[in-house]
Amino acid sequence: MSPTLNAVLTGAVAMASFVAALFFLRFWRQTKDRFFLLFAIAFAVDAVSRFVLGLAQPSSEAEPLFYLARLLTFGLIIAAIADKNRPRRS
């Protein structure tokens, strides 16, 4: 894949993640449910990491650092789902 096409596709994914973060942030403002806030943060982290990845063109030595951001993203999503399914005390 050419570097230009790769950068365009990475930018498109970053934009889609940012839009998803805005939607979840809007839902959080309406409901004040932590589930939506955690999803908004997760997608914002994903958008920023993909934007930086598109600009940086990292060497193979730096690539594992970008996986830490993805680990944080998926960890937030798992935490949101686990928190939502946790039984509530009366």
Stockholm file with secondary structure:
# STOCKHOLM 1.0

chainA/1-90         MSPTLNAVLTGAVAMASFVAALFFLRFWRQTKDRFFLLFAIAFAVDAVSRFVLGLAQPSSEAEPLFYLARLLTFGLIIAAIADKNRPRRS
#=GR chainA/1-90 SS CCHHHHHHHHHHHHHHHHHHHHHHHHHHHHHCCHHHHHHHHHHHHHHHHHHHHHHHCCCTTTHHHHHHHHHHHHHHHHHHHHHHHSCCCC
#=GC SS_cons        CCHHHHHHHHHHHHHHHHHHHHHHHHHHHHHCCHHHHHHHHHHHHHHHHHHHHHHHCCCTTTHHHHHHHHHHHHHHHHHHHHHHHSCCCC
//
